[in-house]
Amino acid sequence: MSDIGERVRGGEARDVLAVRAVGVSKVYGHGDNAVRALDDVTVGFASGQFTAVMGPSGSGKSTLLHCLAGLDRMTSGQIWIADTELSGLSDRRLTLLRRERVGFVFQAFNLIPTLTAAENVELPLAIAGRRPERAWYDRVIDAVGLRGRLGHRPAQLSGGEQQRVAGARALVSRPTIIFADEPTGNLDSRSSAEMLRFMRRSVDEFGQTIVMVTHDPSAAAFSDRVLFLADGRVVDEMADPTAEKVLDLMKRLGG
Ligand SMILES: Nc1ncnc2c1ncn2[C@@H]1O[C@H](COP(=O)(O)OP(=O)(O)OP(=O)(O)O)[C@@H](O)[C@H]1O
């Protein structure tokens, strides 16, 4: 078992890990058509850390993110978000947990076109019957650099601005963890850099925990740690990545 396996399984892990997965497998389909998208994955995500998940197409990155976030059910294993274990939850409890604890940023920005930027940011809280805490809301809006755009609808915003609205929407409810699935995949390099700086800042200044799937070594370089997946398994990890080191490891892993 790896060090991380021991740490994740150990009791003290609960205090430092925002989210942990132990022995998680996910099989799609049955019989001859079965695909083992995740194969006995044990991994932990420390509070206040920014993790990038990389690996070749089909290696299981999105499946891992969806299982960790409670968007998809694992076939076997256990996942904890803070101290709540997901596999035992009903669909309703899982939905509530996601609403309370998890933020999402997707490649397609997933904003509501008829709502303003401000209304989009406040929507998850409104659904949960909560109001934004004003001082925190102001800090998030300033961090994301959208103060002058709050009354605009998504169609009146650039792709980069729309994604930062999505980032603010994820952050404003102070979730235990934010999952970002290729958040810069639809952005030009300047907007990507702005989004990544915003994510970095939310980790450094607000202590946010973020897990981001990316194919881009220069995006991964904004993280604290990179996990490498292949064939549904975690095959390597790197602390304090640079784009060059990530690219080197990708070449060595044959990704
Ligand atoms: N709903 C599904 N039904 C059947 N097979 C699926 C489903 N979703 C994913 N898979 C399969 O599971 C494996 C892992 O897919 P996943 O999307 O997690 O990979 P990925 O690393 O995110 O890939 P990409 O980089 O191309 O997005 C692949 O073989 C994929 O075809």
The ligand as a Tripos MOL2 file, in Angstrom:
@<TRIPOS>MOLECULE
LIG
   31    33     1     0     0
SMALL
NO_CHARGES

@<TRIPOS>ATOM
      1 N1        -21.7870    6.4420  -18.9570 N.pl3     1 LIG1
      2 C1        -20.8660    5.5890  -19.3950 C.ar      1 LIG1
      3 N2        -21.2050    4.3750  -19.8760 N.ar      1 LIG1
      4 C2        -20.2700    3.5050  -20.2960 C.ar      1 LIG1
      5 N3        -18.9450    3.7370  -20.2710 N.ar      1 LIG1
      6 C3        -18.5400    4.9340  -19.8030 C.ar      1 LIG1
      7 C4        -19.4630    5.9180  -19.3560 C.ar      1 LIG1
      8 N4        -18.7580    7.0060  -18.9500 N.ar      1 LIG1
      9 C5        -17.4560    6.7110  -19.1420 C.ar      1 LIG1
     10 N5        -17.3120    5.4670  -19.6520 N.ar      1 LIG1
     11 C6        -16.0510    4.7820  -19.9600 C.3       1 LIG1
     12 O1        -15.2560    4.7870  -18.8000 O.3       1 LIG1
     13 C7        -13.8930    5.0330  -19.1170 C.3       1 LIG1
     14 C8        -13.4070    6.2800  -18.3760 C.3       1 LIG1
     15 O2        -14.0870    7.4210  -18.8980 O.3       1 LIG1
     16 P1        -13.8500    8.9030  -18.3550 P.3       1 LIG1
     17 O3        -14.8020    9.7980  -19.0970 O.co2     1 LIG1
     18 O4        -13.9070    8.8950  -16.8940 O.co2     1 LIG1
     19 O5        -12.3630    9.1770  -18.8320 O.3       1 LIG1
     20 P2        -11.5540   10.5600  -18.8970 P.3       1 LIG1
     21 O6        -10.1870   10.2600  -18.4010 O.co2     1 LIG1
     22 O7        -12.3290   11.6340  -18.2080 O.co2     1 LIG1
     23 O8        -11.5130   10.8130  -20.4620 O.3       1 LIG1
     24 P3        -11.4370   12.1980  -21.3140 P.3       1 LIG1
     25 O9        -10.0850   12.7730  -21.0290 O.co2     1 LIG1
     26 O10       -11.5400   11.7220  -22.7280 O.co2     1 LIG1
     27 O11       -12.5750   13.0540  -20.8850 O.co2     1 LIG1
     28 C9        -13.8260    5.1470  -20.6290 C.3       1 LIG1
     29 O12       -13.4730    3.8920  -21.1460 O.3       1 LIG1
     30 C10       -15.2340    5.5140  -21.0030 C.3       1 LIG1
     31 O13       -15.5400    5.0680  -22.3110 O.3       1 LIG1
@<TRIPOS>BOND
     1     1     2 1
     2     2     3 ar
     3     2     7 ar
     4     3     4 ar
     5     4     5 ar
     6     5     6 ar
     7     6     7 ar
     8     6    10 ar
     9     7     8 ar
    10     8     9 ar
    11     9    10 ar
    12    10    11 1
    13    11    12 1
    14    11    30 1
    15    12    13 1
    16    13    14 1
    17    13    28 1
    18    14    15 1
    19    15    16 1
    20    16    17 2
    21    16    18 1
    22    16    19 1
    23    19    20 1
    24    20    21 2
    25    20    22 1
    26    20    23 1
    27    23    24 1
    28    24    25 2
    29    24    26 1
    30    24    27 1
    31    28    29 1
    32    28    30 1
    33    30    31 1
@<TRIPOS>SUBSTRUCTURE
     1 LIG1         1 GROUP 0 **** ****
